[in-house]
Amino acid sequence: MNPWPGRRSPGLASRVASALGRIADHRARARALDSSRSFIVQAPAGSGKTELLMQRFLVLLAGVGSPEEIVAITFTRKAAAEMRQRILQALESARTDEAPEGEHEHHIWTLACKALERDAECDWQLLDHPARLRIQTIDSLCAALARQMPMLSQFGAVPEIAEDAQPLYLEAARNILFDLESDVEWSDSIAVLMQHLDNRLDRLQGLICAMLGGRDRWLRHIARTDDPKLQRRRLEAAMAERITMVLAELVRLFPAAHGTELACLARFAASHLPAEAKSAIACCKTLRYLPGSRLKHRSLWEGIAELLLTQAGEWRKSLTKRQGFPPKSSGQNAKEKHELEDAKACMESLLHSLDEHDDLREKLCVLRALPSHRYEERDWEVLQALVQVLRVASAHLEVVFSKRGQVDFTALVLAAIRALGEPEAPTDLALALDYRIQHLLVDEFQDTSYSQYELLVRLTAGWQPNDGRTLFVVGDPMQSIYRFREAEVGLFLAAARHGVGQVVLHPLRLTVNFRSQQGIVDWINRHFPQVLPARNNIDEGAVSYAKSAPFHPMIHGPAVAQHLLGERHDVTEADQVLSLVKQARAEFPQGSVAILVRARTHLIEIAVLLKRAGLRFQAVEIESLNRRTVIQDLLALARALSHPGDRIAWLAVLRAPYCGLTLADLHTLVRDSDGRTVVDLLGDVQCRARLSEEGQMRIERAGSVLETALCQQARRSLRSSVEGAWIALGGPACMPDRTGLEDAESFFRLLETLGKEGDSLDIASLEQQVEKLFATPDVLADASLQLMTIHKAKGLEFDTVILPGLSRVPSQDDSQLLHWLEYGDEFGQKLVLAPISAQGEESAAASYLRRLEKIKRRLEEGRLLSVAVTRA
């Protein structure tokens, strides 16, 4: 995709021309600066939401009593820094520069001047004290809240945030499984789950570990033992309601003109089924009208679904006696033959008329997948056990957090929520914040999780209409792609419809794309209504497409080019990508090129070919660190120093470039060793004498370094021991460039987290952690060619974007201990729960809820593609 090469510039302000009137959505942008109202703004890619947030902040500064009354929340430190920088630049420009000529620049200059007037009037001195601008990440806000109420947050001093909390989840999962033999209250529940999973202790541990990582989504549902939503009758009533909702949709979707005809044909089919047939169609024997939406009508609709759809869920193209339409020849007389022929023709005509009603077909497929509204006794027993085990596992995790002095991001948000108290019983902190915070601004609202959303509800709990306080949230639900981080796009849709807590939000939508040229915008507008769903759906997380308007005109030539391969062939695709990169560089030498993929593994062949072609590139968190030779050598050194008996590790150390023994010398050293360790052999003068002259010299130098490192192992930390030995052996001198040194430093930082003085090294844990590290980007490469995942590219822009591997689907494991669905209406939130299916079985309830998760995942894949194509 090629936007407007040569028209790229650092900030949005310089890209926007002087006349605001030329911007199609200028009225929405002007309304967003009304400081007396709360808004939710849908801002698609390239629409300048950061600029809008900055302008809103300047407007608010001109009307508050102190700058601390305004709090802007972002999700990344980079976004917070960018917003702060833009505000300070605007203020500095208003203080030192003359009024600019451009209307847009003059508009911002005017807003900044008014803010400076307020600054001077109140003696804030913002440019000298920029820390008074409360622009922070949501994590730093949570840490500040927890710090102010240490008892209520249950933190005391705010602990360290673990970037990778997986080891903490694993420790908590192990601890609860130890309770199986401890005769505690929940031992029987663990035993029930063990039996349910065919006594696979390792699988249960892994599943608990995964659930703890995502507890932001389920803990609030099961935390309270007295929660009425967890009563069996309430859960079954919620499932029954879901069924009737589907039936109501079927009634709505079925063409009214064909209702009576369908009932007549279904009645005919039911009366002509073979005697031995066991078909759902048989329920329709007395059907006179189109069924209703009550629970008792479910079997009738299931009969209709059997009549209309094939097993694969498609409209039937042919009818047989198995559907109640025997051949004409089976009639006993001419009248019966005519009736059979006429009924079949009418049924085929009806099917033909339904061919275009795809929504109806999909809803009939949903009906088929619905479980019973009542739990089987065994499923209910497993669900109760599971709820208890997950509650205790969460408590075990809190103990691990306390023991290790670390927490994850979810724990930080939950602590902040506890510090604020309940909306009906706010804490002193909540009351103080209610007085101090007058305006809240939230960026990237589409990526909000349930706990983060609850935090906003608590922060605004005491707000009343027209009391001067405002909430301003900005985001693009079409760019919500972080479900794996617990983001729920349905929260954006719900907030647009119902507001946040007591705060009513007025919806605004920006439409102008300042990034892409008209050709790209037109292509997206033409195709993405088919990629994204037609209507929004809060429960499913379905976001419909909202068209954009281009600011930049069309450029000569195709804006989007598609290259189709007949079948998957990674090398052929990589060749095609290489050709496109060379073509883009030839046409736009100063332009930037990005190769974006859904999964890191999709770049392996491409990276290899680019290196062969001599093209340097920056790969952001793409290449696993353990693939680099320097890391393999350091890993061997760490293993060798920690375990003197690890023969493979010691041989790898001696073979590494900083020791440099030949294969012949290695073979001579260990030949006829009679099981002795390599360390013993190195200290044996006779064994060393058998080596080549050069080998003896190398062993003489390296042996003393390794011996010293072994002796000091118990008195030094893992990092000091390994790093010191590597430097003494000459490891840094073996690095071809600075990239290798950066990779080595990443490994040493990892060692620092794994052990202190005298600690033994857990090799399995080290290797597992190394797999999660990524190699440092090529320090000699500039930013003109970049490789990254689509998720990493969000918020960035490039002159040319190449999207390979779109047909490749990353592997997904949807196994989880608990499946749930939360939905709501004007009468409150409802909850549906189902435990994991037993080993070798398929629970209808779990299958249904897992199907809904797959729908959410498929919908997010469409949004992921939207993010990718709007990077250009």
N, C-alpha and C positions, 0 to 999 in steps of 0.2 A: 504494500500500500504506500503510495507516495502522496503526502500532503503538499504543502507549498514550499519546496526547497528554496532556501535563500531568504525566506520571510520570517524565519525563526528569530525570536529575541528573548531577553531574559525574563521579563515580567509581563503580566497581562496588560498592565496600564499602557505600555508602549505598543502593544498590539492593537488595542482598541482605538479606532479613529476618533476624530474630534467630535463628531456629531452623535450625541446620545439618541437623537430621534431616529437615526438609522437602525438602531437595534430593535429587533422585533419585540423583545420582551421587556422594554424599558419601563413599562408601567409596573410590572411585577417587581423589578429591581428597585423602583422608587418606593413602592409600598413596603418593601422589606426594611426600609430605613425609618419606618414609623415606630418611634421608641415607646409608644404607649400600648402596643399590641404584641401578642405572642404569635409566632409563626412557625410552621413547618414547611421548609422549602425543598422541593425536589429539584436538584441541580445536576443535570446529566454531565457526562464527560466533556471537559473543555469549556464549560459554561462560566468558569471564574468564581467558584464558590468561596475560595479563600479570599479573593478580592472583596466579595460581598460581606463576608464576616468582618474583614478589616474595616470596611466602611461603617457597618453597624456598630462596631466597637467605638469608632471615632464619634459617631452620633451620640452614643450613650455617655461617653466621657464628658461631652458638653453639657450634660444635664444631671449628673450625680453629685452627691455630697463629698464622696471620696472615691478614688479609682478602685479601691478594694471592694466596692459594692458590685463590681462587674467581674464575673468569673467565666472565662472561656475554657472549655474542655475539649481536648483533642485525644486521639488514640495513639499517637506516636510523638516522640520527642522532636523528630524532624518537623512535623506539622506545627507543633507548638513554637519551635524556634522560627519557622518561616512566618507565622502570623505575627509574632512579636517583632521580628525584623521589619516587616512591612509597616506596622503601626509606627515604630520608631522612625523609620525613614520618612514617612508622611509628616510626622511631627517636626523632624529636623528640617525637612524641605520647607515647611510652612514658616519656620522660624528664620531661615537664612535666605531663601530664594524669593524672587519676585513671582507674581502670579503668572502661571504658565498660560500659553495661548490655547492649547488644545482644550476642548470643552470637558472631556473626561478627566484630564489631568487637573484642570481648574476646579472641577467638582470635588475631587479628593482634597485638593489644596484648601478649598473653602471649609470642608469638614474638619480638616486638621487645624486650621486657624481658629475655628470656634472651640475646639478642644483645648488649644493653647490658651485661649482667653480664659476659659474656666480654670485651667492650670494656674495661670497667673493670679486670678482672683482668689483662689483657695491656697496658693503657695504650695502646690504639690511638688513642683520641680521634677516632673516625670523624666525629662531627658537626662537629669543628673542622677535620678533614682529609678531606673527602669524596672527594678524588681517589684515596684508597687503595682505593676500591671499583672494581674492574676491570670496568666495564660499558662495552663499546665495540662499534663496528661491526666487521664482519669485515674491511673495508678498512683500518681503523686498526690492527687486530691484525696484518694482513699487512705493513703499512708498518713497524710496530715490529719484527717478525721480520726483515725485510729489512735494516733499519737496524742490527741487532745483528750480522749476519753479512754485511758488505758485499762481501767477496770471493766467498763461495759464492753469494750471491743474484745476483751479477754486476751489481749496481746501483751500487756505491759509495754515494754519497749518494743517498737516496731522491728521485727526480725528482718533478716536479709531475704530478698526476693530471689527464688531459685529460677534461673533461666530455663533449666531443664529439670522438672520436678518428677520425672519418671522414676528415678531410684527411690524417691520418697513414697510414691504410690506403691511400688513393689514391696518396700519394707512393711508398709501397713497391711498389704494383702497377705504377706507371709505371717505377720503377727496374728491376724484373725484366724488363719487356718491352724495355728498352733493351739487355738482354743478348742479345737475339735476333741482333744483328749483331756481337756482341763475341767470337765464337768461344770461348766458355767451355764448360765441361763440359756444362752444361744447355741450351745453345743449341738442340741438336737436339730436346730435349724440348719447348721452347717452340714450335718449328716444327711438331712433331706436333700439338700442341694447336691451333695456328693453322689447320692444314689441317682438323682435326676440326670446327672451328667456322666453316668456310667463309671463312677469312681475315678474320674480323671482329675486328680488333684492339681496337676500342672495347668490344665485348662481352666479350672475354677479360679486359680490364683491369677492367671492372665486376664480373665474376664473381670474379676474384682478390681484389678489394677486399672484396666481400661475405664471402668465405671467411675472410679475415683477421679480420674483425669477429667471426666465430663460431668462432675456432680453439680455444677452450676445449673444444669437443666433438670435434674431429678430430685435433688436433696430437699428442695422446698416442698415437694409433693408428699414426701414420706417422713420428714423430720419429726413431726408431731404425732405422738402415739394416739392422741385423742381427736385427730382430725376427722370430722364426719365424712369427708370425701373418700376416706379409705374404708368405710363400711361396705360390706359386700353388696347390700341392696342399692347403695348409692352408685357403686361402680357398675353394677349390672343395669341400673336405670340409665346411666350415661351411655352404655353400649346400645341399649334399646333405642335411645334417642338418636344416636348416630345412624341406626338402621332406618328409622322413620324419616330422617333427613334425606337419606338416599332415595327412599320411596317417594318422598315429596318432590324431589328433583325429577324422578322418572315421570311422575304425573305432569309436571310442568313441561318437560321436554317432548313428551309424546304428542304428535300432531293430533289435535282435537278432532279433526275431520275424519280420522281413521280409527278412532277409539271403538266405536260400535262394531265396525267391520272386523277389527282385530279380535274382539270378544267373541264374535260369531265364529270366526275361523278357528280360534283356540278351542272353543267348545266342540267344533267339528273334529279337530285333530285329536282331542282327548277321548272322544267316543269311538274313534277308529284306530286307536293304538292296538298293536297285537296283544293278545291276552297275557302273554308271558313278559311283556315289556315292563320295566321299572323306570318310568320316566316322570320327571317333574311336571310334564305337560298334563298328566292325569288329573292334577288338582283343578284344572280348568273346566271340568265337565259341566258345571252349573254356572259358568261365567256368563253374565248378561251385559255388563258394562265394563269399561276400563277400571281396573282395581284402584283403590284409594291408597292413602299413605299411612294407614294404621298398621301396627305390628302384625295383626291377623291377616293382612293382605300380602305379607311377604311371600308365602308359598305360591300365590297366584302370579306374582311378578317373576318368581323363579321359573314357573312353568312357561311364561311368555319368553323369558330369556332363552330357555332351552329350545323353544319353537323358532326364535328368530336368529339365533347365533350358532355358529359352529363351535367345536371344542376350542379352537384357536381364538375365539372371540371376534370373528368376522361375520358379516351378514351372510346368511345362507344363499347359495347360488342354485341349489337343487334341493328337492324334497323327496323323501322316501316314506315307506310305511313306518319306519322307526320314529318319524315325526308325526305320524297320524295321517299320512297322505298316501294310501296304497295305490298301486297302478290301476289305470282304467280297466284293465283286463280282469281285475279281481271282482268286479261288479257282477251280481247275479242276473241282472236284466238290463235292458237298455236305459231305464230310468236311473238305476244306481250308477251305471257307467257314466252317464251324463253328469250326475251329481259329483262323482269323484273327479271327473275332468274339470268341471266348472270350479269346484272348491280349490283344486290345485292351481288353476289359472289365476283365481282371485288372490291366492296366497303369494304366488310369484309376482303378481302385479304390486301387491302391498310391499313386498320386500324390495322391489325395484324403486318404489316411491320413498322408502326409508334410506336408500343408499347414501344420500347426501347428509343425513342426520348423524354426523359422527359423534356429536356430544351425547346423543341418546345411546349409541352403541357403547361408548366408553363407560357410561353410567351403568349400563346393564352388566358390563364386565366387573365393575366395582361391586354390584349387587351379588354376583356369583362368589366373590372373594370374602363377603361378609361372614364373620363367625356367628355362633349362637350368642344371644344376649345373656346367657347364663353360663357361669363357670362350671366346668367339670370339677368334681370334688378333689381330684388329684391336682389339677391346676391351681385350685384355690389354696390347697395346702402348700404347694411350692411357692406361690406368690406371697403368702404370709411369712414363710421362712426367709424368702429373698428380701422382703422389706426389713425384717429384723436384722439380717446379716449386713445389709448395706448401711443401716443406721450405725451398727457397731463398727463397721469398717471405716466409716467417716470419723467416728470417735477415735479409733486407732490412728488415723491419719493426723488428727490434731495432736496426739501424743508424740508422734514422730516429728511433727513440725517443732514442737517444744523441745524435744531432745536434740534435734539437729540445728536449731536456731535459724531455720529457713521456712518459708511458706511459698505457696504458689500465688498466682494473680487472683484466682477465685477466692482464696482465703482472705486476701487483702480487701476485696470488695465486700465480702460477707462481714468482716470485722467493722468496716465503715458503716454498714447498714445497722449492725448492732449498736454502734456508738450513737446513731441518730434516734434509736428507739422506734416504737410503732407510731404510725400516723395519729392514732387516737391518744397515745401517751408519749409524746416526744420528750427526749432528754433535754437537759440544760443546754447541751451543745446544739441540738436541733433548734431550740428556741433562740439561741444566740445567733446562729446562722440565719434563721428566719428574719432576724432584725437586720443583720449586716448585708446579706446578699439581696440585691435588688434586681439583678439581671443575670440570667444564665444563658450562655451560648454553647452549643454542642456541635462539633464537626463530625462528619462521617457517621451520622446517626443510624444509617442502615446496617452498621456493623455492631450495634448494641446487643449485648447478651441480656438474659432475664435478670441477673443480679444487678447489672449496671442500670438497666431500666428501673428496677426497684429503687436503686439509689437515687435516681432523679425524682421518683415519686416521693421519697422521704424528704428530699431537699426542698421540694415545693409543697409539702403537705399543708402548710398553714396559709398558703396564698389564696387570695380572694379575687373575684373579677373586679377589674378597674381599680386595683389598689396601688397601681404604679409599678408593680413588679412584672417582669416579662421573661418568657422562655423562648429561645430562638434556636431551633434545631435545623440542621442542614444535612442533606445526604442525597444519595441516588440509589433507590432500591434496585435499579437495573445493574448496579455494580456491587451488589451484596454477594460476596464469594467466600466468606470465611465461616461457614458452618462448622468446620473442623475446629474452630476456635470458639465455638458456642454462640456465634452471631445468629440472630433470628430476624430475618427480614420481615416476618409477619408483625413484629413490634412496630416497625415504621408504618406499615399499612394501618395497624390498629390505632397508632397515635394520630395519624391523619384523619381517621374517622371519629375517634372518641376523645382525643387529647391525651395528656399525660397526667394521671391522677386527677386533680381538681382543675388543672389548667387547660382551658380550651385553646387549641391551636388553629389558626387560620391558614389554610393551605395556599401555597404559592408554587408556581412551576416556572423555572427558567427554561428557555428553549434554544437560545443562540449558542452555537458551538464556535468558539474563537480559535480552536486548535486546527481542525481539519478543513481541507478545501472542499468545495461544493460537491465534487465528484464522489468523494468518500462518504459525505453525509447523505447524499442522494441514494447511494448504494445501500447504506445501512437502513435508511428509511424504507427502502423498497423491499428488503429481504427480512429484516428482523421482526416485523409483525407475524411472520410465519415461524420464526425461531422461538419467540417468547409467547406465552399463552394469551388468549384473547381478552381475558378478564382477570382482575386481581382476586386473590383468594387468601385470606389471612391464615386459615388453618393449614393449607398446603404450601404456603410461602410462594404463591404464584404472583408474579409481577408482570403486568402487561407492558407492551412497548409504548413509550412516549416519544413522538417524533421530535427531531431537532431541526433547527434552521441554520444554514451555514452563514458565517460572516465573511469568509474568504471566497472569492469567485472560483469558477471552474478553471482548471489548468488543462492545457491541450494534452491529449493522450489518455489512455485508460488509467483510472485512479486505482482500480482493484483488478488484479489478475489472478485467475485460478488455474492451478496446475494439477490435473488429475492423473493419478497413477492407476494402472489397471488392477494391481494387487499390491499388498504390502511388500516392500523390498527396501530395507533400511539404507543400504548402500546407494541404491538408485536415487532414493529421496535425498540423501546427503549430497550426491553429485548435483542434483537439481538446485539445492539450497546454495551450494558453492557457486554455481553459475549465476544465481540471482544476486548474491553478494557482490560478485565481480561486476555484474551489470549495473547495480546501484552505485557502486563506487566510480565506475566509468562515467555515468551520466551526472552524478552529483558528488564530485570529489570531496566537498566540504560537509556533506550530509552525514547524519548518523543512521546506523542500521542496527536493528534489534531482531534477534531470532528468539521467538517466544514459544514455549511448549507447555503442555499440561503437567508433565512429570519430568524430573531430571534425567531419567533413563532414556528419554526420547532424544537426548542431545549427544549421546555417546559417539555414534558414527559421525555426526556432523562435526564435533570437536576434533576428532581424529583427522578428518579430511582438511579442515581449516588449518591445522598445524602443518600437515604435509604441504599445503599450498603456500606456507610461509606467511599466513595472515594472523597477526596477533589480535587477540580479543580479550575482553574482560568477561569472565564467567562468574556471575554472582550466585554463590551458594549452589554450585552445580556439581563440581568434581569432588567426590568424597576424599577426605584427607588420607585415608588409609591406602589409596591408590598411588600416592606419591612415594618415590623411593626413599626420600629422606625420612619419612614417617615410618616406613617399614623397618629401616635400619634403627631408628630410635626405639621403636617398639621392641625389637630384638634386644637392644641394649638394656632397656628397662626390665625385660623378662630375665635376662642373664644375671644382672646384678641382684635381682630379688630372689632368684632360684638358681643357685650354683649347679644344680643337677640337671637343668634344662639344656640338654645337649644340642638340640636344634637351634636354640637361641644363641648359644655360645659360638657355634659354627657360623651362624649368620653374622655375628659381631666380627669374627675374625675375617670373614669374607668381605665385609663392608669396605668402602673405599678408604676410610680413615685407618684401617688395619692393613687391608690389601693382600692377604694371603692368597696364593693361587689354589686352584682346585687340587693340584697335585700335592702341594704341601698339606692341605687339609686332610687329604686321604692318608698321607704318610703319618700325620700326627695321631689320628684315631685308629689306625690299623693295629690290630692285635692289642687293643686297649683293655681287654678282659673286663669290660663294664665299668672302668674307671671314668670319673667325670672329666670333662675337658679342663676344668680348673686344675685338677691333679696332674694332668698331662702337661699343662703349661709350666708347672713347677718342677717337672722331672727333667733334669739336665740331659739324660740319655735320649729321651723322646725328642727334645728340641734339637739335639745334635744331628738327628736324622733328616732334618729339614734342609732345604737349599740355603745357600749362604744369605741370599736376600731375605728368605723366610725367617731365618734366625735373627737378622737385624730388625725385621718388622716386629717379631714376637718380643724381642728385647725391649723395644720402645713401648709397645702397647701393653705388654704384660705388667710392667711396673705401674702404669696408670690404672689398669683394671684391678690389680691387687690392692692398691691404695683405696680405690672406690669401694671394694668389698669390705675392707677393714673399717671404713668409716660409715658403712651403711646404717648401723644402728644409732649413730649419733647425728645423722643428717636427714633432712626431709627427702622425700622421693624426688622432688624437683631438683634440689641441690645436688643430690648424688648423681642422677642421670645427666643433668645439664653439665655439671663439673667434669664428669668423665668424658662426655662428648666434646667439650671444648678442649680438654687436655689431649685428647686423641687427634685433634685437628679437624673435627667435623665441620666447623664453619668454613674452613679453607676449601672444602670439597664442594661447596655450593656454587653452581654456575652463575646464579644471580641472587638478587635480594629476595625474590619470591620464596626461595628455599629457606632462607632465614626466618621469614615471616611464618611459614608453615611450621618450622621447628618451634618458634615461640608459642604458637597455638597449642602444640603438644605439651610444652612445658607448663603452660597455664592450666591445662587439664590435669597434669600430674599434681599440681599444687592443690587442687581441690580434692584429690583422692587420698592424700595421706600426709601426716606430719612426721616429726622425728620418731624413728623406731617403728613406725607403722609398716606392716607387711602389705605387699601389693596384691590386690585381688585381680589376677590376670584377666579373668572372664569379664569383670566389670570394666577394666581398662579397655579391652578390645571392643566391648559394646559401646563405650563412650566415644572411642575413636571413630567408629562408624558414623556417628552423628556430627562429626566435625567436617567442615568443608575447606577445601584448599583455598589459599589466598589467590585472588585474581592476579593475573600477570601484571607485575608492577611496571613493565616496560610498554604495556599496551595502553593506548588512549581510549577515550569513550566513544570512538567512532564506530566500533563493532562490539556489540554486547550480546551475551547469551544468558538467558534467565527464564525462570518459570513465569507464567502469566500472573500468578499471585504476586511475585516480587515486582513485576512491572507496573502494578497499579499505582497511579499517581504520576507516572513518568510519561514522556512523549518523545517520539523519534521521527526522523524524516522518512524512513522506510521500515516497514514492519513485515517480517516473514514468519508465517505460522505453519510449520511442518507438523506432521503427525496428528492431524485433526481426526483421523479415523481410528487412532489408537486410544483405547480406553484404559486408564490406570486401574490396577487391580483394587478391588474394594472388598473388605471383610465387614459384613453387616451383622456379625454375631455380637450380641450383647445380652447381659443377664436380664435386663428389664426393658421392656418396650412400653412406651406410653404415648398418649395423645391428650393434649390439653386444648379445649375449645371453650368458647364462651358465648353468651348472649346477654340480653338485658336482665336476665335473672341470675347471672353469676357464672363463674368458671366451672366447667365440668371436666372430669378426669376419667380416662380409660387406661387400665393397666393390664399387662400380660407378661408372664414370665417366659424365659427362653424355652424353646421346644426341647423336649427330652432327646437324648442321644438316639439317633436313628428314627425319630418321629417328627411329625410336623403339626404343631398346634395351630388351629385355625385362627385363634385370636392373635398369636404372635405373628403368624403369616400375614394377617391383614395389616397390623401396625407396621410390620417391616415393609410391606408394599407401599404404605404411605411415606415411609422414609425414603424409599427408592424414588418415589415421585418427586419429593423435595430435592433429592440429589440430582435428578434429571433436569429439573427446573433450574437448579444452580449452574449446571453445565451450560445451559443457554446463556445465562448471565456472564459466565466466565468467558464465553466467546465474545460477548458484547464488550467486555473489558479489553480483550485482546485487540479487536479491530479498531477500537477508539484510542489506541496508543499512537496512531499516526495522525 
